[in-house]
Amino acid sequence: MSTWELERAMAEGGLIPPDAPPLPFGSEGRPWFVSLVLGGAGWLASFFALLFVLLLFEPDTPAGAAFLGVVMLGAGFALYRADRHDAFFGQLALALSLAGQLALMYAFVEATESAAGLAAFTAVLSTAMVLWLPNHFARALSAFFACVAWALFVRIGWWGDNLFTPGRLAVALLPALVGWFVIWLPIAAGVHLLISREASWMATEARRVARPALTGLLLALSVGTWASEPFAALPFLAPAEVPVNWLVIWPLLAVAAALYAGVCAFRLGHRAMIGVAIAGALVHLVQFYYLLGVSLVVKSYVMLVLGGVLLLLARALRTRVAETAPAMGE
């Protein structure tokens, strides 16, 4: 079924209004391996273009780096507008836009020398990219980066810039729980809100922003806690004594967030995101096991309690399904 036929069928079924804006067209039947080669060529071309620009302008001041970032963002936006369906230009534009954002981040940190400020600036910049860039994948990636930057801002702003020495940080259980929920509860609420109102924004131009933003938020719930500190579990190699740090509970809470993302992806029929959510839950579980902060005995007790809670929830869900199944059959 073509995009036009799908749009007409949805209008006849009353799913979208007859005067709704046209649906975005997909790829023009290009094989995936051709798109992969063209996309790789775009990244390679952007690397040489970025190297040429750096050698030509040699930005050694925050103002010069900021100017270079704005130029690259403008070039990426122009390429997106020139041809949205060409894999080469699409990947070239994506690489240029990412390079432009990195240049702006470099200029900001050079001017302020603040890790928390950099995280906040990155969150705001990535949110702006969700609204500004015309490419679906770039918007989803920007939404993911915004969530990770928000997580880093809360952590660094609360407990300081110690991402590479998590074993030496001492955080009580209650602040650790509050900090995690402050970060991820608004994101989970945003996912719930977007899914519950999907029928309304899918019929308007808002879908061009809401759909990729929803994808980015689901990706953040799946792997965001790990992505905000991917090397946190490395200090387990050091036998030095460390204080009790209940930030170790974050990866275990992230398992629940990843499972919630998987359920939401199932509701949307997004198979790839279901796989990402499952993989994210496994990654967070491994991170919880190896992350220093409390002893393995305490971790075993925590996982035992969590397993019992999950079994109770599964039994309650099974009972509810059994009760509602006859009513649905009637």
C-alpha positions in Angstrom: 0.0 0.0 0.0 1.3 3.4 -1.0 1.4 6.4 1.4 -1.4 8.0 -0.6 -3.6 4.9 -0.3 -2.9 4.6 3.4 -3.9 8.3 3.9 -7.1 7.8 1.9 -8.0 4.7 3.9 -7.4 6.5 7.2 -9.6 9.4 6.1 -12.4 7.1 5.0 -12.2 5.2 8.3 -12.5 8.5 10.3 -9.0 8.1 11.8 -7.8 11.4 10.4 -9.8 14.4 9.2 -10.3 14.7 5.4 -8.3 18.0 5.3 -5.4 16.6 7.4 -1.9 17.5 6.1 -0.3 14.9 3.8 1.6 12.1 5.5 5.4 12.1 5.0 6.7 9.9 2.3 9.0 7.1 3.1 12.0 5.8 1.1 11.6 5.3 -2.6 12.3 1.6 -2.6 16.1 2.0 -2.1 17.7 -1.3 -0.8 19.0 -1.0 2.7 22.6 -1.8 1.8 22.6 1.0 -0.7 21.4 3.4 1.9 24.0 2.0 4.3 26.8 2.7 1.8 25.5 6.1 0.9 25.1 7.0 4.6 28.7 5.8 5.3 29.9 7.9 2.4 28.1 10.9 3.9 29.9 10.5 7.3 33.2 10.1 5.6 32.7 13.2 3.5 31.6 15.2 6.5 34.8 14.1 8.4 37.0 15.4 5.6 34.9 18.5 5.3 35.2 19.1 9.1 38.9 18.5 9.0 39.3 21.0 6.1 37.3 23.6 8.0 39.4 23.2 11.2 42.6 23.4 9.3 41.4 26.4 7.3 40.0 28.5 10.2 41.9 27.1 13.2 39.4 28.2 15.8 41.4 28.8 19.1 38.9 31.0 20.9 35.3 30.4 22.1 34.0 33.0 19.7 35.7 31.3 16.7 34.4 27.8 17.8 30.9 29.2 18.2 31.0 30.8 14.8 32.2 27.5 13.2 29.4 25.6 15.0 26.7 28.0 13.7 28.1 27.7 10.2 28.1 23.9 10.3 24.6 23.8 11.8 23.4 26.1 9.0 25.1 23.9 6.4 23.4 20.8 7.8 20.0 22.5 7.9 20.5 23.5 4.2 21.4 20.0 3.2 18.3 18.6 5.0 16.2 21.1 3.1 17.9 20.4 -0.2 17.0 16.7 -0.3 15.3 14.9 2.5 15.2 11.5 0.8 18.8 11.1 -0.3 20.8 8.9 2.2 24.1 10.6 1.3 23.0 14.1 1.9 20.9 13.0 4.9 23.9 11.5 6.7 26.2 14.3 5.6 23.7 16.8 7.1 23.4 14.8 10.3 27.2 14.6 10.7 27.5 18.4 10.1 24.8 19.2 12.5 26.3 17.0 15.2 29.7 18.6 14.6 28.2 22.0 14.8 26.6 21.2 18.2 30.0 19.8 19.4 31.7 23.1 18.4 29.1 25.1 20.2 29.5 22.9 23.3 33.2 23.3 23.1 32.9 27.1 22.9 30.5 27.2 25.9 32.8 25.1 28.1 35.8 27.1 27.1 34.0 30.3 28.1 32.5 29.1 31.3 34.6 26.1 32.5 31.4 24.7 34.2 30.5 21.0 33.8 27.0 21.6 35.1 26.5 24.6 32.9 27.7 22.6 29.9 25.2 19.9 30.7 22.4 22.4 30.9 23.5 24.1 27.7 23.6 20.8 25.9 20.1 19.9 27.1 18.7 23.3 25.9 20.6 23.1 22.6 19.4 19.5 21.9 15.8 20.5 22.7 16.1 23.3 20.2 17.4 20.8 17.6 14.3 18.7 18.1 12.2 21.6 17.1 14.5 23.0 14.4 16.0 20.2 12.4 13.7 18.8 9.7 15.0 15.2 9.8 13.2 12.5 11.8 16.4 10.6 12.9 18.2 13.8 13.8 15.2 14.9 15.9 15.1 11.6 17.7 18.8 11.6 18.4 18.6 15.2 19.7 15.7 14.2 22.1 17.9 11.4 23.4 20.9 13.7 23.9 18.7 16.2 25.7 17.5 13.5 28.2 21.1 12.4 28.8 22.3 16.0 29.3 19.4 16.6 31.7 20.5 13.5 33.7 24.1 14.8 33.8 23.0 18.3 34.8 21.0 17.0 37.8 23.8 14.7 38.9 26.6 17.1 38.5 24.6 20.0 39.9 23.6 18.0 43.0 26.7 16.0 43.8 29.5 17.7 41.8 31.7 16.7 38.9 32.9 13.3 39.9 31.7 11.1 37.0 35.1 9.4 36.7 35.4 8.7 40.5 32.0 7.3 41.5 33.5 5.0 44.0 34.6 7.9 46.2 31.2 9.5 46.3 29.0 8.9 49.3 25.2 9.4 48.8 22.4 8.3 51.1 19.5 6.2 49.9 16.8 8.8 50.0 18.7 11.5 48.0 19.7 8.8 45.5 16.0 7.8 45.0 14.8 11.4 44.8 17.5 12.3 42.3 16.7 9.4 40.0 13.0 10.2 40.0 13.6 13.9 39.4 15.4 13.0 36.3 13.4 10.2 34.8 9.8 10.6 36.1 9.1 13.7 33.9 10.5 11.8 30.9 8.3 8.8 31.6 5.3 11.2 32.1 6.1 12.8 28.7 6.1 9.4 27.0 2.7 8.6 28.6 1.3 11.9 27.5 2.4 11.6 23.9 1.1 8.0 23.6 -2.2 8.8 25.2 -2.7 11.7 22.8 -1.2 10.1 19.7 -4.5 10.2 17.7 -4.7 14.0 18.1 -1.1 15.0 17.2 -0.8 12.4 14.4 -3.5 14.2 12.5 -1.6 17.5 12.6 1.8 18.9 11.7 2.9 18.3 15.3 3.6 14.7 14.3 6.8 15.8 12.6 8.2 16.7 16.0 6.2 14.5 18.4 6.9 11.2 16.7 10.8 11.5 16.7 10.6 13.1 20.1 8.7 10.1 21.4 11.3 7.8 19.9 14.1 9.7 21.5 12.4 9.6 24.9 11.9 5.9 24.7 15.5 5.4 23.8 16.5 7.5 26.8 14.3 5.5 29.1 15.9 2.3 27.7 19.6 3.2 27.9 19.8 6.7 29.3 21.0 5.9 32.8 23.9 3.9 31.4 24.6 6.5 28.6 24.9 9.3 31.2 27.8 7.4 32.9 28.9 4.5 30.7 32.2 4.0 32.6 30.8 4.0 36.1 31.2 0.2 36.6 34.9 0.3 35.7 36.2 1.1 39.3 35.1 -2.4 40.4 38.6 -3.4 39.2 40.1 -1.3 42.1 40.1 -3.2 45.4 40.3 0.1 47.4 37.7 0.6 50.2 34.9 2.9 49.1 32.1 4.6 51.1 28.5 3.6 50.9 27.1 5.2 47.7 23.4 4.5 47.0 23.7 5.9 43.5 24.3 2.2 42.8 20.6 1.8 42.9 20.2 3.9 39.7 20.9 1.1 37.2 18.4 -1.1 38.9 15.7 1.6 38.7 16.7 2.0 35.1 15.8 -1.6 34.5 12.2 -0.7 35.4 12.4 2.3 33.1 13.6 0.2 30.3 10.8 -2.3 30.8 8.3 0.5 30.8 9.8 1.7 27.5 9.4 -1.8 26.1 5.7 -1.8 27.1 5.2 1.6 25.5 7.0 0.4 22.3 4.8 -2.7 22.2 1.7 -0.4 22.4 3.1 1.5 19.4 4.0 -1.6 17.5 7.7 -0.5 17.4 9.6 -3.9 17.3 13.1 -2.4 17.1 12.5 -0.3 20.2 11.3 -3.3 22.0 14.6 -5.0 21.3 16.5 -1.9 22.4 14.5 -1.8 25.7 15.3 -5.4 26.4 19.0 -4.9 25.7 18.9 -1.7 27.8 17.4 -3.6 30.8 20.2 -6.2 30.5 22.9 -3.6 30.3 21.6 -1.8 33.4 21.4 -5.1 35.3 25.0 -5.8 34.5 26.0 -2.2 35.5 24.2 -2.6 38.8 26.1 -5.8 39.6 29.5 -4.3 38.9 29.0 -0.8 40.1 30.7 -0.1 43.5 28.8 1.5 46.3 27.4 -1.3 48.4 28.4 -4.9 49.0 27.3 -7.8 46.9 25.3 -9.1 49.8 23.3 -5.9 50.0 22.8 -6.0 46.2 21.5 -9.6 46.5 19.0 -8.5 49.1 17.8 -5.6 46.9 17.4 -7.9 43.9 15.6 -10.5 46.1 13.1 -7.9 47.2 12.7 -6.6 43.7 12.1 -10.1 42.3 9.4 -10.7 44.9 7.7 -7.4 44.0 7.8 -8.3 40.3 6.3 -11.8 41.0 3.5 -10.2 42.9 2.9 -7.7 40.0 2.9 -10.5 37.5 0.4 -12.5 39.5 -1.9 -9.5 39.9 -1.6 -8.8 36.1 -2.4 -12.5 35.3 -5.4 -12.4 37.6 -6.7 -9.2 36.0 -6.3 -10.6 32.5 -8.2 -13.8 33.5 -11.0 -11.7 35.0 -11.3 -9.4 31.9 -11.0 -12.2 29.3 -14.6 -13.6 29.8 -16.0 -10.1 29.6 -14.2 -9.4 26.4 -15.4 -12.7 25.0 -19.0 -11.8 25.7 
